[in-house]
């Protein structure tokens, strides 16, 4: 769930966030704001997500892929790319 949805707001940038979460999880086999050995409760994970940033180190993927996923997971929806911008990237 995107940070803005936690505040009761939703827009198309929430879907960009969701795609970023899915791509991160597919690449790393873990969620972007948790750790496999973490015992954080859901409220604690939400606080961690609001603070950001997530760790994308040692994914083994290209700099371009890591960069676009990081951009998709920016806390501020206005700082995330649009789907049109994503589709125009060479990495896609």
Secondary structure, DSSP 8 states (H G I E B T S, - for coil): --HHHHTT---HHHHHHHHHHHHHHHHHSS-TT--TT----HHHHHHHHHH-----TT--S-HHHHHHHHHHT-SSGGGS--HHHHHTSTT-
